[in-house]
């Protein structure tokens, strides 16, 4: 099968998984914990089971690396990264922001386990809005058959950005400090709870930038290709090359990248850029301005 046909097959599988998720979503599901605070539902497991069975039927020689535990033929030349339900917490609470993610990595034979291959195809499917984001290496990024590009917003002050927070040990995660600084310097920051959709939204220009700590390959495999094929950038916070095992992601339209990188550099160096005024200071400032 030619590379550009992989995304077409993945699109069909994602639509089937999305239909399954819609059914669970409409009737409601029971959630349980797979860690201290990580939720999993019967919908996650059923979706992964469906996706795995369809991938094995279509590509019996391919490897599969799924969020809910599937690990098969990882030595293969091609490996699928599967998030059967990205945004499980949203899903379990009835908040309408979640998706299905499938990303395909080409790993030339002989490549070491530590090295990354190349993401050649990816899909992110939002079943509630029936939005299918598709990317193929060298063939662009698409939304429901229409080619998409990143935004042309040139400054952070005019940008709408997004981020996410880990489900575990939020009090130990530094992102609240970055959230504060970028909130003060941008047009707004959104936290919708689905890394797959956040990356897709950067690709289609709904967001101008996105950053997050502690993601996994199934979260980012398709989204990184969407952003790149739509003309954007995806890196580490310091601008270093993004890889599938990266634990940090900074995706932008490219134009606001220098500003965001500068903020991260300053923050990691311990230079707080601006603090939020106390309620008393804010009231005093307003009163002075009113005179």
C-alpha positions in Angstrom: 0.0 0.0 0.0 1.3 3.4 -0.9 2.0 5.8 2.0 -0.7 8.3 1.0 -3.3 5.7 1.3 -2.6 5.1 5.0 -4.4 8.2 6.1 -7.5 7.3 4.0 -7.8 3.9 5.8 -7.2 5.5 9.2 -9.9 8.1 8.5 -12.5 5.3 8.0 -11.4 3.5 11.2 -11.5 6.8 13.2 -15.0 7.5 11.9 -16.2 4.0 13.1 -14.5 4.6 16.5 -16.1 8.0 16.7 -19.6 6.6 16.0 -19.0 4.1 18.9 -18.0 6.9 21.2 -21.0 9.0 20.3 -23.2 6.1 21.4 -21.5 5.8 24.7 -21.6 9.6 25.2 -25.3 9.8 24.6 -26.2 7.2 27.1 -23.5 8.0 29.6 -20.6 5.9 30.9 -19.2 4.8 34.2 -15.7 5.9 34.8 -13.0 4.3 36.9 -9.4 5.2 37.8 -6.3 3.6 36.2 -4.0 5.5 38.6 -4.4 8.1 41.3 -6.5 10.4 39.2 -6.4 9.1 35.6 -9.8 8.3 34.4 -10.7 5.4 32.0 -14.1 4.4 30.8 -15.6 1.4 29.0 -15.7 3.7 26.0 -11.9 4.0 26.0 -11.5 0.3 26.0 -14.2 -0.5 23.5 -12.8 2.2 21.1 -9.3 0.8 21.3 -10.5 -2.7 20.8 -12.4 -1.6 17.6 -9.4 0.4 16.3 -6.9 -2.4 16.9 -9.1 -5.0 15.2 -9.6 -2.8 12.2 -5.9 -1.9 11.9 -4.9 -5.5 12.2 -7.3 -6.4 9.4 -6.0 -3.7 7.2 -2.3 -3.8 8.0 -1.5 -7.2 9.6 2.2 -6.5 9.5 2.0 -3.1 11.3 2.8 -2.5 14.9 0.3 -0.9 17.3 1.0 1.2 20.4 -2.2 2.1 22.2 -2.9 4.2 25.2 -5.1 1.5 26.9 -2.3 -1.1 26.8 -2.1 -2.5 23.2 1.5 -3.3 22.4 1.8 -5.5 19.3 4.6 -6.0 16.7 6.6 -2.9 17.8 9.6 -4.1 15.8 7.7 -3.6 12.6 8.6 -1.0 9.9 5.3 0.8 10.5 3.8 1.6 13.9 0.4 3.1 14.7 0.0 5.3 17.8 -3.6 5.1 19.0 -5.5 7.3 21.4 -9.0 5.8 21.3 -10.5 8.6 23.3 -8.4 11.8 23.9 -10.2 13.9 26.5 -11.6 11.1 28.7 -12.2 13.4 31.7 -14.3 15.7 29.4 -16.1 12.7 28.0 -16.9 11.2 31.5 -18.3 14.6 32.6 -20.3 15.2 29.5 -18.1 18.1 28.4 -18.2 18.0 24.6 -14.5 18.1 23.7 -12.8 14.8 22.8 -11.5 13.0 19.8 -9.9 9.9 18.3 -6.2 10.0 17.3 -4.3 7.7 15.0 -0.8 8.5 13.9 1.5 6.3 11.8 5.3 6.2 12.2 7.6 4.8 9.5 10.5 3.1 11.2 13.1 1.9 8.7 14.3 -1.6 9.5 17.4 -1.5 11.6 16.4 1.7 13.4 17.2 1.5 17.1 14.5 1.5 19.7 15.7 4.8 21.0 15.5 6.6 17.7 12.4 8.1 16.1 11.1 7.2 12.7 9.0 9.6 10.6 5.3 10.3 11.1 3.8 9.8 7.6 0.1 9.9 8.3 -2.3 11.0 11.0 -5.9 11.7 11.7 -7.7 13.5 14.5 -11.5 13.0 14.5 -14.0 15.0 16.6 -17.1 12.8 16.5 -19.5 15.4 18.0 -18.7 18.1 15.4 -18.0 15.5 12.7 -14.6 17.2 12.0 -11.9 15.0 10.4 -8.4 16.4 10.4 -6.1 14.5 8.1 -2.4 14.9 7.4 -0.1 13.0 5.0 3.6 13.6 4.9 4.4 15.9 2.0 0.7 16.2 1.0 -0.7 18.8 3.3 -3.2 19.0 6.1 -7.0 18.8 5.6 -10.2 19.3 7.5 -13.2 17.6 6.0 -11.6 17.7 2.5 -10.5 21.3 2.7 -6.8 22.1 2.9 -5.9 24.0 6.1 -3.1 26.3 7.0 -1.9 27.9 10.3 -2.9 31.4 11.1 -1.1 34.6 10.1 -1.3 36.3 13.5 2.1 37.9 14.0 2.2 38.9 17.6 1.5 37.1 20.9 -0.6 40.0 22.1 -3.1 39.3 19.3 -3.0 35.5 19.7 -5.4 33.0 21.1 -3.4 30.1 22.6 -4.1 26.9 24.5 -2.5 24.7 27.1 -3.3 21.7 29.3 -2.5 20.5 32.8 -1.6 17.0 34.0 -4.1 14.9 35.8 -1.4 13.8 38.3 0.3 16.1 40.9 -0.8 19.4 39.5 0.7 21.2 42.5 4.1 20.0 41.4 3.7 21.0 37.7 5.2 24.4 36.8 2.6 25.1 34.1 0.4 27.4 36.2 3.3 29.9 36.1 3.6 29.8 32.4 -0.2 30.0 32.1 -0.1 33.2 34.1 2.6 34.8 32.0 1.1 33.9 28.6 -2.4 34.9 29.8 -1.0 38.4 30.6 0.6 38.7 27.2 -1.9 37.1 24.8 -5.4 37.7 23.7 -6.4 34.7 25.7 -5.6 31.1 26.8 -7.9 28.2 26.4 -7.8 24.9 28.4 -10.2 22.5 26.7 -8.7 19.2 27.8 -7.8 17.5 24.5 -4.2 17.7 23.2 -5.3 16.2 19.9 -7.8 18.9 19.2 -5.5 21.7 20.5 -2.9 20.7 17.9 -5.5 20.3 15.2 -6.8 23.8 16.0 -3.3 25.2 15.6 -3.1 23.5 12.3 -6.3 25.1 11.0 -5.7 28.5 12.5 -8.3 28.5 15.3 -5.4 28.7 17.7 -2.1 30.5 17.1 -0.1 28.6 19.7 -0.3 25.7 22.1 2.0 24.4 24.8 1.9 21.6 27.4 4.1 19.4 29.7 4.1 15.6 30.0 2.3 14.3 26.9 2.7 10.9 25.3 3.3 9.7 21.8 -0.4 8.8 21.3 -1.3 12.4 22.2 1.0 14.1 19.7 1.7 11.7 16.8 -1.0 12.9 14.5 -1.1 16.5 15.7 2.6 17.1 15.1 2.2 16.1 11.5 -1.0 18.3 11.1 0.9 21.3 12.4 3.9 20.7 10.2 1.9 20.1 7.1 -0.2 23.2 7.7 3.0 25.3 7.8 3.5 25.6 11.6 6.2 24.7 14.0 6.4 22.1 16.7 9.4 22.0 19.0 10.5 21.8 22.6 10.1 24.9 24.7 13.7 25.9 23.9 13.2 25.4 20.2 14.8 22.0 20.1 13.6 19.3 17.8 10.3 17.7 18.8 10.3 13.9 19.1 7.7 11.3 19.9 9.2 10.7 23.4 9.3 14.5 24.1 7.7 15.4 27.4 7.0 19.0 26.4 5.4 20.5 23.3 5.3 24.0 21.9 3.3 24.3 18.7 2.8 27.6 16.9 2.0 29.2 13.6 5.7 30.0 13.4 5.2 33.8 13.6 4.7 33.9 17.4 7.3 31.3 18.1 10.1 33.7 19.0 8.0 35.5 21.6 6.8 32.3 23.2 10.3 30.8 23.3 11.5 34.0 24.9 9.0 33.7 27.7 9.9 30.1 28.4 13.6 30.9 28.4 13.1 33.8 30.9 10.8 31.7 33.1 13.2 28.7 33.2 16.0 31.1 34.1 14.0 32.2 37.1 13.2 35.7 35.8 9.5 36.2 36.5 8.3 38.7 33.9 5.3 40.1 35.6 3.3 39.3 38.7 -0.5 39.5 39.0 -1.5 42.5 41.2 -3.4 41.8 44.4 -7.1 42.7 44.6 -6.1 45.8 46.7 -3.5 46.9 44.2 -5.9 46.4 41.4 -8.7 48.5 43.1 -6.2 51.2 43.9 -5.1 51.4 40.3 -8.7 51.6 39.1 -9.4 54.3 41.6 -6.4 56.3 40.5 -7.4 56.0 36.9 -10.9 57.3 37.7 -9.7 60.5 39.2 
